[in-house]
Amino acid sequence: MERIYLDNASTTKIDSSVLEAMMPFLTDKFGNASSIHSFGKTAKVLLEDTRDLIASSLGVTSPEIFFTSGGTESNNFAIKGIATGFFGSKKIHIISSLAEHSAVLDTLKFLETKFDFDVTYLKPIPSGAVDPVDVENAVKESTFL
């Protein structure tokens, strides 16, 4: 029987080329890249080389590449990072969909309760998408995201 796996949002099979590239770091060249011992220094060089490679392929600079542990951390990092740039300004409005992942919705609730951001939550249409007209109607002078 063929196995069909549809829960790729949380975990998925590693592509064989990725696994092959990662094997040295999972078996021989492991080390905490934040440590000052030789294993850590080796890991740090490899980490930074990887950051440079990704940056080059995306046409950005290495300091623009951030590694996170997963989607929740990435969502928090992106949303809170953008929002903090607007602290003290008149730009306090965010538009989101009620269909967003709880990691996004929880972050938005945090910004609302702790920092008085104004969030509009749009109800998705039956297909799960947000009607572009609803988005357009929700935009305010104070909208930044």
N, CA, C and O atoms as CSV, one atom per row, in Angstrom:
chain,resi,resn,atom,element,x,y,z
A,1,MET,N,N,0.841,-1.176,0.000
A,1,MET,CA,C,0.000,0.000,0.000
A,1,MET,C,C,0.889,1.244,0.000
A,1,MET,O,O,1.838,1.337,0.779
A,2,GLU,N,N,0.578,2.191,-0.874
A,2,GLU,CA,C,1.341,3.434,-0.955
A,2,GLU,C,C,0.981,4.347,0.218
A,2,GLU,O,O,-0.193,4.516,0.551
A,3,ARG,N,N,1.993,4.925,0.828
A,3,ARG,CA,C,1.792,5.839,1.951
A,3,ARG,C,C,1.574,7.243,1.417
A,3,ARG,O,O,2.362,7.736,0.609
A,4,ILE,N,N,0.503,7.887,1.868
A,4,ILE,CA,C,0.210,9.267,1.493
A,4,ILE,C,C,0.207,10.098,2.766
A,4,ILE,O,O,-0.587,9.857,3.675
A,5,TYR,N,N,1.091,11.066,2.821
A,5,TYR,CA,C,1.267,11.891,4.028
A,5,TYR,C,C,0.914,13.335,3.678
A,5,TYR,O,O,1.534,13.930,2.796
A,6,LEU,N,N,-0.075,13.895,4.363
A,6,LEU,CA,C,-0.556,15.234,4.029
A,6,LEU,C,C,-0.327,16.268,5.129
A,6,LEU,O,O,-0.863,17.372,5.037
A,7,ASP,N,N,0.448,15.950,6.165
A,7,ASP,CA,C,0.664,16.876,7.268
A,7,ASP,C,C,2.034,17.545,7.157
A,7,ASP,O,O,2.798,17.560,8.122
A,8,ASN,N,N,2.344,18.091,5.995
A,8,ASN,CA,C,3.657,18.685,5.770
A,8,ASN,C,C,3.816,20.054,6.412
A,8,ASN,O,O,4.888,20.654,6.327
A,9,ALA,N,N,2.782,20.550,7.044
A,9,ALA,CA,C,2.901,21.847,7.698
A,9,ALA,C,C,3.856,21.772,8.889
A,9,ALA,O,O,4.569,22.735,9.171
A,10,SER,N,N,3.876,20.651,9.581
A,10,SER,CA,C,4.700,20.530,10.776
A,10,SER,C,C,5.996,19.772,10.535
A,10,SER,O,O,7.034,20.118,11.099
A,11,THR,N,N,5.943,18.767,9.724
A,11,THR,CA,C,7.124,17.960,9.452
A,11,THR,C,C,6.957,17.273,8.111
A,11,THR,O,O,5.835,17.000,7.683
A,12,THR,N,N,8.032,17.002,7.470
A,12,THR,CA,C,7.974,16.344,6.175
A,12,THR,C,C,9.252,15.564,5.932
A,12,THR,O,O,10.265,15.772,6.600
A,13,LYS,N,N,9.186,14.680,4.983
A,13,LYS,CA,C,10.355,13.889,4.616
A,13,LYS,C,C,11.443,14.824,4.093
A,13,LYS,O,O,11.162,15.767,3.353
A,14,ILE,N,N,12.668,14.556,4.480
A,14,ILE,CA,C,13.802,15.349,4.009
A,14,ILE,C,C,14.162,14.895,2.605
A,14,ILE,O,O,14.295,13.700,2.341
A,15,ASP,N,N,14.317,15.846,1.720
A,15,ASP,CA,C,14.761,15.544,0.369
A,15,ASP,C,C,16.110,14.840,0.446
A,15,ASP,O,O,16.958,15.208,1.260
A,16,SER,N,N,16.310,13.838,-0.389
A,16,SER,CA,C,17.533,13.035,-0.311
A,16,SER,C,C,18.797,13.862,-0.516
A,16,SER,O,O,19.826,13.573,0.094
A,17,SER,N,N,18.734,14.889,-1.366
A,17,SER,CA,C,19.924,15.730,-1.569
A,17,SER,C,C,20.221,16.580,-0.333
A,17,SER,O,O,21.383,16.849,-0.029
A,18,VAL,N,N,19.181,16.999,0.372
A,18,VAL,CA,C,19.365,17.759,1.612
A,18,VAL,C,C,19.943,16.849,2.693
A,18,VAL,O,O,20.862,17.237,3.415
A,19,LEU,N,N,19.400,15.643,2.799
A,19,LEU,CA,C,19.913,14.695,3.777
A,19,LEU,C,C,21.391,14.396,3.532
A,19,LEU,O,O,22.189,14.358,4.468
A,20,GLU,N,N,21.740,14.188,2.282
A,20,GLU,CA,C,23.132,13.912,1.935
A,20,GLU,C,C,24.041,15.086,2.324
A,20,GLU,O,O,25.130,14.884,2.862
A,21,ALA,N,N,23.584,16.308,2.046
A,21,ALA,CA,C,24.379,17.491,2.380
A,21,ALA,C,C,24.499,17.680,3.892
A,21,ALA,O,O,25.508,18.192,4.378
A,22,MET,N,N,23.472,17.267,4.632
A,22,MET,CA,C,23.453,17.460,6.082
A,22,MET,C,C,24.188,16.369,6.862
A,22,MET,O,O,24.610,16.608,7.993
A,23,MET,N,N,24.349,15.200,6.292
A,23,MET,CA,C,24.914,14.067,7.032
A,23,MET,C,C,26.240,14.365,7.731
A,23,MET,O,O,26.414,13.958,8.879
A,24,PRO,N,N,27.170,15.049,7.096
A,24,PRO,CA,C,28.421,15.339,7.822
A,24,PRO,C,C,28.196,16.137,9.109
A,24,PRO,O,O,28.941,15.977,10.076
A,25,PHE,N,N,27.181,16.987,9.122
A,25,PHE,CA,C,26.922,17.840,10.283
A,25,PHE,C,C,26.106,17.118,11.351
A,25,PHE,O,O,26.048,17.553,12.501
A,26,LEU,N,N,25.487,16.029,10.964
A,26,LEU,CA,C,24.727,15.225,11.918
A,26,LEU,C,C,25.569,14.103,12.513
A,26,LEU,O,O,25.185,13.500,13.515
A,27,THR,N,N,26.716,13.823,11.901
A,27,THR,CA,C,27.537,12.698,12.355
A,27,THR,C,C,28.940,13.103,12.808
A,27,THR,O,O,29.363,12.713,13.897
A,28,ASP,N,N,29.665,13.869,12.005
A,28,ASP,CA,C,31.071,14.166,12.293
A,28,ASP,C,C,31.361,15.631,12.623
A,28,ASP,O,O,32.168,15.919,13.507
A,29,LYS,N,N,30.718,16.540,11.931
A,29,LYS,CA,C,31.065,17.958,12.039
A,29,LYS,C,C,30.052,18.732,12.890
A,29,LYS,O,O,29.789,19.908,12.642
A,30,PHE,N,N,29.497,18.062,13.881
A,30,PHE,CA,C,28.521,18.729,14.736
A,30,PHE,C,C,29.221,19.613,15.759
A,30,PHE,O,O,30.380,19.381,16.103
A,31,GLY,N,N,28.533,20.593,16.225
A,31,GLY,CA,C,29.073,21.494,17.240
A,31,GLY,C,C,28.155,22.679,17.418
A,31,GLY,O,O,27.427,23.044,16.496
A,32,ASN,N,N,28.178,23.284,18.583
A,32,ASN,CA,C,27.371,24.461,18.881
A,32,ASN,C,C,28.065,25.683,18.284
A,32,ASN,O,O,29.125,26.099,18.753
A,33,ALA,N,N,27.455,26.250,17.248
A,33,ALA,CA,C,28.063,27.373,16.535
A,33,ALA,C,C,28.224,28.619,17.404
A,33,ALA,O,O,28.895,29.569,17.001
A,34,SER,N,N,27.621,28.625,18.579
A,34,SER,CA,C,27.760,29.759,19.496
A,34,SER,C,C,28.861,29.549,20.519
A,34,SER,O,O,29.138,30.434,21.329
A,35,SER,N,N,29.490,28.383,20.484
A,35,SER,CA,C,30.556,28.075,21.443
A,35,SER,C,C,31.920,28.450,20.884
A,35,SER,O,O,32.095,28.572,19.672
A,36,ILE,N,N,32.892,28.633,21.790
A,36,ILE,CA,C,34.227,29.051,21.352
A,36,ILE,C,C,35.201,27.882,21.198
A,36,ILE,O,O,36.339,28.078,20.772
A,37,HIS,N,N,34.757,26.657,21.546
A,37,HIS,CA,C,35.647,25.507,21.361
A,37,HIS,C,C,35.775,25.173,19.873
A,37,HIS,O,O,35.035,25.708,19.048
A,38,SER,N,N,36.712,24.291,19.536
A,38,SER,CA,C,37.008,24.016,18.126
A,38,SER,C,C,35.803,23.464,17.369
A,38,SER,O,O,35.604,23.801,16.201
A,39,PHE,N,N,34.993,22.617,18.017
A,39,PHE,CA,C,33.803,22.092,17.346
A,39,PHE,C,C,32.837,23.230,17.006
A,39,PHE,O,O,32.249,23.262,15.925
A,40,GLY,N,N,32.690,24.149,17.939
A,40,GLY,CA,C,31.804,25.293,17.729
A,40,GLY,C,C,32.314,26.221,16.651
A,40,GLY,O,O,31.541,26.722,15.834
A,41,LYS,N,N,33.614,26.451,16.648
A,41,LYS,CA,C,34.204,27.332,15.630
A,41,LYS,C,C,34.023,26.744,14.238
A,41,LYS,O,O,33.723,27.471,13.291
A,42,THR,N,N,34.200,25.440,14.108
A,42,THR,CA,C,33.999,24.779,12.818
A,42,THR,C,C,32.541,24.907,12.387
A,42,THR,O,O,32.255,25.220,11.231
A,43,ALA,N,N,31.624,24.663,13.316
A,43,ALA,CA,C,30.193,24.781,13.015
A,43,ALA,C,C,29.832,26.211,12.623
A,43,ALA,O,O,29.019,26.423,11.724
A,44,LYS,N,N,30.431,27.186,13.292
A,44,LYS,CA,C,30.159,28.596,12.996
A,44,LYS,C,C,30.590,28.948,11.575
A,44,LYS,O,O,29.858,29.625,10.852
A,45,VAL,N,N,31.769,28.492,11.175
A,45,VAL,CA,C,32.254,28.751,9.813
A,45,VAL,C,C,31.304,28.134,8.797
A,45,VAL,O,O,30.954,28.770,7.803
A,46,LEU,N,N,30.891,26.906,9.043
A,46,LEU,CA,C,29.984,26.230,8.115
A,46,LEU,C,C,28.620,26.928,8.077
A,46,LEU,O,O,28.013,27.053,7.014
A,47,LEU,N,N,28.151,27.375,9.225
A,47,LEU,CA,C,26.885,28.096,9.298
A,47,LEU,C,C,26.957,29.396,8.494
A,47,LEU,O,O,26.052,29.706,7.720
A,48,GLU,N,N,28.033,30.149,8.682
A,48,GLU,CA,C,28.182,31.420,7.979
A,48,GLU,C,C,28.390,31.204,6.479
A,48,GLU,O,O,27.915,32.001,5.670
A,49,ASP,N,N,29.099,30.130,6.100
A,49,ASP,CA,C,29.239,29.808,4.674
A,49,ASP,C,C,27.875,29.513,4.060
A,49,ASP,O,O,27.594,29.913,2.930
A,50,THR,N,N,27.030,28.811,4.813
A,50,THR,CA,C,25.679,28.502,4.346
A,50,THR,C,C,24.852,29.776,4.230
A,50,THR,O,O,24.107,29.950,3.265
A,51,ARG,N,N,24.980,30.659,5.202
A,51,ARG,CA,C,24.268,31.946,5.157
A,51,ARG,C,C,24.688,32.731,3.914
A,51,ARG,O,O,23.846,33.310,3.228
A,52,ASP,N,N,25.992,32.749,3.626
A,52,ASP,CA,C,26.503,33.444,2.435
A,52,ASP,C,C,25.943,32.829,1.153
A,52,ASP,O,O,25.567,33.546,0.226
A,53,LEU,N,N,25.890,31.516,1.107
A,53,LEU,CA,C,25.379,30.816,-0.072
A,53,LEU,C,C,23.910,31.140,-0.316
A,53,LEU,O,O,23.506,31.411,-1.447
A,54,ILE,N,N,23.123,31.112,0.742
A,54,ILE,CA,C,21.692,31.429,0.625
A,54,ILE,C,C,21.513,32.886,0.212
A,54,ILE,O,O,20.713,33.187,-0.674
A,55,ALA,N,N,22.245,33.784,0.844
A,55,ALA,CA,C,22.153,35.206,0.511
A,55,ALA,C,C,22.498,35.437,-0.954
A,55,ALA,O,O,21.802,36.172,-1.654
A,56,SER,N,N,23.553,34.820,-1.403
A,56,SER,CA,C,23.972,34.974,-2.801
A,56,SER,C,C,22.897,34.480,-3.753
A,56,SER,O,O,22.612,35.125,-4.762
A,57,SER,N,N,22.301,33.341,-3.436
A,57,SER,CA,C,21.279,32.791,-4.329
A,57,SER,C,C,20.010,33.632,-4.342
A,57,SER,O,O,19.264,33.609,-5.321
A,58,LEU,N,N,19.756,34.377,-3.264
A,58,LEU,CA,C,18.572,35.238,-3.188
A,58,LEU,C,C,18.852,36.683,-3.607
A,58,LEU,O,O,17.933,37.494,-3.716
A,59,GLY,N,N,20.131,36.997,-3.839
A,59,GLY,CA,C,20.487,38.356,-4.236
A,59,GLY,C,C,20.390,39.358,-3.098
A,59,GLY,O,O,20.069,40.527,-3.315
A,60,VAL,N,N,20.671,38.897,-1.879
A,60,VAL,CA,C,20.657,39.782,-0.708
A,60,VAL,C,C,22.007,39.661,-0.007
A,60,VAL,O,O,22.874,38.908,-0.452
A,61,THR,N,N,22.186,40.394,1.079
A,61,THR,CA,C,23.433,40.303,1.839
A,61,THR,C,C,23.273,39.299,2.976
A,61,THR,O,O,22.161,39.039,3.436
A,62,SER,N,N,24.371,38.749,3.414
A,62,SER,CA,C,24.350,37.736,4.478
A,62,SER,C,C,23.654,38.205,5.759
A,62,SER,O,O,22.919,37.419,6.357
A,63,PRO,N,N,23.854,39.451,6.205
A,63,PRO,CA,C,23.164,39.875,7.429
A,63,PRO,C,C,21.638,39.915,7.302
A,63,PRO,O,O,20.933,40.041,8.303
A,64,GLU,N,N,21.137,39.807,6.086
A,64,GLU,CA,C,19.685,39.796,5.888
A,64,GLU,C,C,19.085,38.401,6.032
A,64,GLU,O,O,17.866,38.246,5.962
A,65,ILE,N,N,19.920,37.390,6.233
A,65,ILE,CA,C,19.456,36.014,6.359
A,65,ILE,C,C,19.424,35.625,7.832
A,65,ILE,O,O,20.433,35.718,8.532
A,66,PHE,N,N,18.262,35.192,8.292
A,66,PHE,CA,C,18.084,34.757,9.672
A,66,PHE,C,C,17.597,33.319,9.671
A,66,PHE,O,O,16.728,32.945,8.883
A,67,PHE,N,N,18.159,32.526,10.551
A,67,PHE,CA,C,17.729,31.145,10.710
A,67,PHE,C,C,16.855,31.053,11.954
A,67,PHE,O,O,17.202,31.588,13.007
A,68,THR,N,N,15.728,30.377,11.827
A,68,THR,CA,C,14.833,30.167,12.960
A,68,THR,C,C,14.575,28.679,13.113
A,68,THR,O,O,14.946,27.881,12.252
A,69,SER,N,N,13.941,28.315,14.206
A,69,SER,CA,C,13.683,26.902,14.482
A,69,SER,C,C,12.423,26.392,13.811
A,69,SER,O,O,12.201,25.182,13.768
A,70,GLY,N,N,11.592,27.279,13.285
A,70,GLY,CA,C,10.365,26.829,12.642
A,70,GLY,C,C,9.415,27.974,12.353
A,70,GLY,O,O,9.755,29.147,12.508
A,71,GLY,N,N,8.226,27.609,11.932
A,71,GLY,CA,C,7.224,28.575,11.503
A,71,GLY,C,C,6.756,29.524,12.586
A,71,GLY,O,O,6.614,30.721,12.337
A,72,THR,N,N,6.514,29.017,13.782
A,72,THR,CA,C,6.028,29.878,14.858
A,72,THR,C,C,7.051,30.953,15.193
A,72,THR,O,O,6.704,32.128,15.313
A,73,GLU,N,N,8.296,30.559,15.344
A,73,GLU,CA,C,9.341,31.536,15.634
A,73,GLU,C,C,9.495,32.523,14.476
A,73,GLU,O,O,9.696,33.717,14.697
A,74,SER,N,N,9.402,32.035,13.269
A,74,SER,CA,C,9.518,32.906,12.094
A,74,SER,C,C,8.391,33.924,12.042
A,74,SER,O,O,8.626,35.104,11.781
A,75,ASN,N,N,7.161,33.470,12.290
A,75,ASN,CA,C,6.015,34.387,12.292
A,75,ASN,C,C,6.183,35.456,13.364
A,75,ASN,O,O,5.981,36.642,13.100
A,76,ASN,N,N,6.554,35.038,14.572
A,76,ASN,CA,C,6.773,35.989,15.667
A,76,ASN,C,C,7.853,37.000,15.310
A,76,ASN,O,O,7.681,38.204,15.501
A,77,PHE,N,N,8.944,36.509,14.801
A,77,PHE,CA,C,10.085,37.341,14.443
A,77,PHE,C,C,9.685,38.382,13.394
A,77,PHE,O,O,10.008,39.562,13.527
A,78,ALA,N,N,8.985,37.936,12.361
A,78,ALA,CA,C,8.601,38.839,11.271
A,78,ALA,C,C,7.566,39.866,11.732
A,78,ALA,O,O,7.746,41.066,11.523
A,79,ILE,N,N,6.497,39.405,12.350
A,79,ILE,CA,C,5.408,40.316,12.722
A,79,ILE,C,C,5.848,41.297,13.805
A,79,ILE,O,O,5.618,42.500,13.684
A,80,LYS,N,N,6.475,40.790,14.860
A,80,LYS,CA,C,6.927,41.682,15.934
A,80,LYS,C,C,8.049,42.595,15.444
A,80,LYS,O,O,8.148,43.749,15.862
A,81,GLY,N,N,8.886,42.074,14.561
A,81,GLY,CA,C,9.966,42.895,14.012
A,81,GLY,C,C,9.444,44.075,13.218
A,81,GLY,O,O,9.935,45.195,13.358
A,82,ILE,N,N,8.456,43.821,12.392
A,82,ILE,CA,C,7.853,44.910,11.616
A,82,ILE,C,C,7.135,45.879,12.554
A,82,ILE,O,O,7.284,47.095,12.430
A,83,ALA,N,N,6.361,45.339,13.486
A,83,ALA,CA,C,5.570,46.183,14.389
A,83,ALA,C,C,6.442,47.098,15.238
A,83,ALA,O,O,6.090,48.258,15.452
A,84,THR,N,N,7.570,46.597,15.725
A,84,THR,CA,C,8.412,47.440,16.577
A,84,THR,C,C,8.956,48.651,15.819
A,84,THR,O,O,9.282,49.671,16.427
A,85,GLY,N,N,9.051,48.543,14.525
A,85,GLY,CA,C,9.487,49.681,13.717
A,85,GLY,C,C,8.477,50.818,13.712
A,85,GLY,O,O,8.789,51.939,13.311
A,86,PHE,N,N,7.266,50.519,14.161
A,86,PHE,CA,C,6.215,51.544,14.170
A,86,PHE,C,C,5.850,52.008,15.576
A,86,PHE,O,O,4.906,52.780,15.741
A,87,PHE,N,N,6.586,51.548,16.600
A,87,PHE,CA,C,6.337,52.026,17.962
A,87,PHE,C,C,6.423,53.542,17.977
A,87,PHE,O,O,7.340,54.123,17.398
A,88,GLY,N,N,5.474,54.178,18.636
A,88,GLY,CA,C,5.493,55.622,18.780
A,88,GLY,C,C,5.018,56.380,17.557
A,88,GLY,O,O,5.044,57.611,17.546
A,89,SER,N,N,4.585,55.666,16.523
A,89,SER,CA,C,4.093,56.354,15.321
A,89,SER,C,C,2.572,56.269,15.264
A,89,SER,O,O,1.937,55.672,16.133
A,90,LYS,N,N,2.011,56.862,14.248
A,90,LYS,CA,C,0.573,56.805,14.054
A,90,LYS,C,C,0.168,55.544,13.290
A,90,LYS,O,O,-1.020,55.267,13.127
A,91,LYS,N,N,1.143,54.794,12.831
A,91,LYS,CA,C,0.885,53.541,12.109
A,91,LYS,C,C,0.729,52.423,13.138
A,91,LYS,O,O,1.714,51.864,13.620
A,92,ILE,N,N,-0.536,52.105,13.468
A,92,ILE,CA,C,-0.797,51.119,14.513
A,92,ILE,C,C,-1.768,50.028,14.056
A,92,ILE,O,O,-2.175,49.188,14.859
A,93,HIS,N,N,-2.140,50.033,12.785
A,93,HIS,CA,C,-3.189,49.123,12.313
A,93,HIS,C,C,-2.628,47.971,11.490
A,93,HIS,O,O,-1.793,48.153,10.604
A,94,ILE,N,N,-3.119,46.777,11.818
A,94,ILE,CA,C,-2.739,45.555,11.122
A,94,ILE,C,C,-4.015,44.879,10.632
A,94,ILE,O,O,-5.030,44.871,11.329
A,95,ILE,N,N,-3.957,44.321,9.448
A,95,ILE,CA,C,-5.080,43.559,8.900
A,95,ILE,C,C,-4.655,42.098,8.796
A,95,ILE,O,O,-3.571,41.791,8.301
A,96,SER,N,N,-5.515,41.207,9.266
A,96,SER,CA,C,-5.221,39.781,9.193
A,96,SER,C,C,-6.500,39.016,8.891
A,96,SER,O,O,-7.597,39.573,8.891
A,97,SER,N,N,-6.333,37.749,8.637
A,97,SER,CA,C,-7.456,36.854,8.404
A,97,SER,C,C,-7.697,36.008,9.642
A,97,SER,O,O,-6.752,35.622,10.329
A,98,LEU,N,N,-8.943,35.724,9.923
A,98,LEU,CA,C,-9.268,34.826,11.029
A,98,LEU,C,C,-8.822,33.397,10.740
A,98,LEU,O,O,-8.785,32.562,11.644
A,99,ALA,N,N,-8.485,33.113,9.489
A,99,ALA,CA,C,-8.036,31.775,9.104
A,99,ALA,C,C,-6.541,31.582,9.324
A,99,ALA,O,O,-6.015,30.504,9.050
A,100,GLU,N,N,-5.851,32.603,9.812
A,100,GLU,CA,C,-4.415,32.485,10.056
A,100,GLU,C,C,-4.118,31.429,11.119
A,100,GLU,O,O,-4.975,31.091,11.936
A,101,HIS,N,N,-2.912,30.928,11.090
A,101,HIS,CA,C,-2.430,29.967,12.087
A,101,HIS,C,C,-2.431,30.639,13.452
A,101,HIS,O,O,-2.270,31.855,13.559
A,102,SER,N,N,-2.613,29.844,14.483
A,102,SER,CA,C,-2.642,30.401,15.845
A,102,SER,C,C,-1.348,31.135,16.186
A,102,SER,O,O,-1.367,32.053,17.007
A,103,ALA,N,N,-0.228,30.755,15.579
A,103,ALA,CA,C,1.034,31.469,15.836
A,103,ALA,C,C,0.932,32.920,15.399
A,103,ALA,O,O,1.481,33.808,16.052
A,104,VAL,N,N,0.239,33.164,14.311
A,104,VAL,CA,C,0.035,34.535,13.827
A,104,VAL,C,C,-1.003,35.236,14.688
A,104,VAL,O,O,-0.778,36.355,15.149
A,105,LEU,N,N,-2.137,34.584,14.906
A,105,LEU,CA,C,-3.214,35.211,15.684
A,105,LEU,C,C,-2.778,35.510,17.114
A,105,LEU,O,O,-3.123,36.562,17.653
A,106,ASP,N,N,-2.028,34.608,17.734
A,106,ASP,CA,C,-1.535,34.846,19.102
A,106,ASP,C,C,-0.566,36.026,19.140
A,106,ASP,O,O,-0.581,36.811,20.089
A,107,THR,N,N,0.267,36.154,18.126
A,107,THR,CA,C,1.202,37.280,18.051
A,107,THR,C,C,0.443,38.587,17.898
A,107,THR,O,O,0.795,39.588,18.521
A,108,LEU,N,N,-0.587,38.582,17.079
A,108,LEU,CA,C,-1.386,39.795,16.888
A,108,LEU,C,C,-2.131,40.167,18.165
A,108,LEU,O,O,-2.214,41.346,18.509
A,109,LYS,N,N,-2.671,39.179,18.870
A,109,LYS,CA,C,-3.348,39.444,20.151
A,109,LYS,C,C,-2.355,40.036,21.156
A,109,LYS,O,O,-2.703,40.942,21.914
A,110,PHE,N,N,-1.131,39.529,21.161
A,110,PHE,CA,C,-0.077,40.059,22.026
A,110,PHE,C,C,0.169,41.533,21.722
A,110,PHE,O,O,0.250,42.352,22.637
A,111,LEU,N,N,0.286,41.872,20.438
A,111,LEU,CA,C,0.524,43.266,20.048
A,111,LEU,C,C,-0.657,44.153,20.410
A,111,LEU,O,O,-0.475,45.316,20.772
A,112,GLU,N,N,-1.857,43.615,20.315
A,112,GLU,CA,C,-3.055,44.373,20.695
A,112,GLU,C,C,-3.084,44.656,22.193
A,112,GLU,O,O,-3.305,45.791,22.616
A,113,THR,N,N,-2.860,43.618,22.986
A,113,THR,CA,C,-3.026,43.763,24.434
A,113,THR,C,C,-1.853,44.447,25.119
A,113,THR,O,O,-2.042,45.198,26.076
A,114,LYS,N,N,-0.658,44.193,24.640
A,114,LYS,CA,C,0.528,44.746,25.310
A,114,LYS,C,C,0.982,46.095,24.746
A,114,LYS,O,O,1.607,46.884,25.454
A,115,PHE,N,N,0.671,46.358,23.482
A,115,PHE,CA,C,1.201,47.565,22.839
A,115,PHE,C,C,0.144,48.396,22.127
A,115,PHE,O,O,0.476,49.316,21.379
A,116,ASP,N,N,-1.112,48.081,22.352
A,116,ASP,CA,C,-2.249,48.854,21.820
A,116,ASP,C,C,-2.292,48.963,20.299
A,116,ASP,O,O,-2.766,49.967,19.767
A,117,PHE,N,N,-1.806,47.952,19.600
A,117,PHE,CA,C,-1.991,47.944,18.151
A,117,PHE,C,C,-3.451,47.650,17.862
A,117,PHE,O,O,-4.120,46.975,18.644
A,118,ASP,N,N,-3.938,48.147,16.758
A,118,ASP,CA,C,-5.319,47.960,16.319
A,118,ASP,C,C,-5.306,46.903,15.215
A,118,ASP,O,O,-4.709,47.113,14.160
A,119,VAL,N,N,-5.966,45.764,15.457
A,119,VAL,CA,C,-5.964,44.685,14.476
A,119,VAL,C,C,-7.374,44.433,13.972
A,119,VAL,O,O,-8.305,44.275,14.761
A,120,THR,N,N,-7.525,44.397,12.665
A,120,THR,CA,C,-8.776,44.030,12.027
A,120,THR,C,C,-8.646,42.584,11.563
A,120,THR,O,O,-7.725,42.242,10.822
A,121,TYR,N,N,-9.572,41.738,12.002
A,121,TYR,CA,C,-9.576,40.325,11.627
A,121,TYR,C,C,-10.669,40.101,10.584
A,121,TYR,O,O,-11.856,40.257,10.871
A,122,LEU,N,N,-10.262,39.741,9.395
A,122,LEU,CA,C,-11.214,39.539,8.312
A,122,LEU,C,C,-11.679,38.090,8.254
A,122,LEU,O,O,-10.880,37.162,8.384
A,123,LYS,N,N,-12.967,37.912,8.060
A,123,LYS,CA,C,-13.548,36.584,7.945
A,123,LYS,C,C,-13.315,36.069,6.527
A,123,LYS,O,O,-13.617,36.769,5.560
A,124,PRO,N,N,-12.785,34.864,6.393
A,124,PRO,CA,C,-12.558,34.332,5.049
A,124,PRO,C,C,-13.867,33.948,4.366
A,124,PRO,O,O,-14.867,33.663,5.024
A,125,ILE,N,N,-13.841,33.945,3.051
A,125,ILE,CA,C,-14.976,33.476,2.270
A,125,ILE,C,C,-14.968,31.946,2.305
A,125,ILE,O,O,-13.983,31.358,2.751
A,126,PRO,N,N,-16.032,31.288,1.849
A,126,PRO,CA,C,-16.108,29.820,1.965
A,126,PRO,C,C,-14.897,29.056,1.425
A,126,PRO,O,O,-14.596,27.970,1.919
A,127,SER,N,N,-14.206,29.588,0.440
A,127,SER,CA,C,-13.032,28.882,-0.097
A,127,SER,C,C,-11.831,28.958,0.848
A,127,SER,O,O,-10.842,28.250,0.658
A,128,GLY,N,N,-11.920,29.817,1.864
A,128,GLY,CA,C,-10.816,29.987,2.805
A,128,GLY,C,C,-9.984,31.224,2.532
A,128,GLY,O,O,-9.184,31.636,3.372
A,129,ALA,N,N,-10.166,31.812,1.375
A,129,ALA,CA,C,-9.429,33.026,1.016
A,129,ALA,C,C,-10.106,34.247,1.635
A,129,ALA,O,O,-11.249,34.184,2.087
A,130,VAL,N,N,-9.384,35.340,1.643
A,130,VAL,CA,C,-9.952,36.613,2.084
A,130,VAL,C,C,-10.340,37.388,0.835
A,130,VAL,O,O,-9.571,37.469,-0.123
A,131,ASP,N,N,-11.528,37.951,0.855
A,131,ASP,CA,C,-12.003,38.737,-0.288
A,131,ASP,C,C,-11.151,40.009,-0.384
A,131,ASP,O,O,-11.070,40.766,0.583
A,132,PRO,N,N,-10.520,40.251,-1.530
A,132,PRO,CA,C,-9.694,41.456,-1.690
A,132,PRO,C,C,-10.459,42.750,-1.417
A,132,PRO,O,O,-9.868,43.735,-0.974
A,133,VAL,N,N,-11.739,42.757,-1.672
A,133,VAL,CA,C,-12.549,43.947,-1.394
A,133,VAL,C,C,-12.596,44.197,0.106
A,133,VAL,O,O,-12.547,45.344,0.551
A,134,ASP,N,N,-12.690,43.120,0.889
A,134,ASP,CA,C,-12.679,43.266,2.351
A,134,ASP,C,C,-11.351,43.855,2.828
A,134,ASP,O,O,-11.316,44.689,3.733
A,135,VAL,N,N,-10.261,43.407,2.203
A,135,VAL,CA,C,-8.945,43.949,2.562
A,135,VAL,C,C,-8.899,45.433,2.230
A,135,VAL,O,O,-8.502,46.255,3.057
A,136,GLU,N,N,-9.307,45.764,1.020
A,136,GLU,CA,C,-9.301,47.169,0.589
A,136,GLU,C,C,-10.142,48.035,1.522
A,136,GLU,O,O,-9.736,49.144,1.869
A,137,ASN,N,N,-11.293,47.545,1.926
A,137,ASN,CA,C,-12.173,48.299,2.818
A,137,ASN,C,C,-11.619,48.421,4.234
A,137,ASN,O,O,-11.978,49.346,4.961
A,138,ALA,N,N,-10.751,47.498,4.628
A,138,ALA,CA,C,-10.192,47.517,5.980
A,138,ALA,C,C,-8.994,48.453,6.116
A,138,ALA,O,O,-8.629,48.837,7.227
A,139,VAL,N,N,-8.388,48.819,4.998
A,139,VAL,CA,C,-7.193,49.675,5.052
A,139,VAL,C,C,-7.567,51.052,5.600
A,139,VAL,O,O,-8.554,51.664,5.191
A,140,LYS,N,N,-6.749,51.512,6.533
A,140,LYS,CA,C,-6.919,52.831,7.146
A,140,LYS,C,C,-5.653,53.638,6.942
A,140,LYS,O,O,-4.639,53.115,6.480
A,141,GLU,N,N,-5.714,54.883,7.279
A,141,GLU,CA,C,-4.531,55.747,7.254
A,141,GLU,C,C,-3.425,55.186,8.137
A,141,GLU,O,O,-2.239,55.368,7.862
A,142,SER,N,N,-3.832,54.497,9.209
A,142,SER,CA,C,-2.876,53.984,10.190
A,142,SER,C,C,-2.389,52.556,9.893
A,142,SER,O,O,-1.634,51.995,10.687
A,143,THR,N,N,-2.805,51.958,8.765
A,143,THR,CA,C,-2.431,50.585,8.430
A,143,THR,C,C,-0.978,50.513,7.980
A,143,THR,O,O,-0.528,51.302,7.148
A,144,PHE,N,N,-0.258,49.556,8.544
A,144,PHE,CA,C,1.121,49.322,8.099
A,144,PHE,C,C,1.374,47.872,7.712
A,144,PHE,O,O,2.394,47.566,7.095
A,145,LEU,N,N,0.459,46.979,8.067
A,145,LEU,CA,C,0.671,45.559,7.773
A,145,LEU,C,C,-0.652,44.887,7.521
A,145,LEU,O,O,-0.694,43.686,7.254
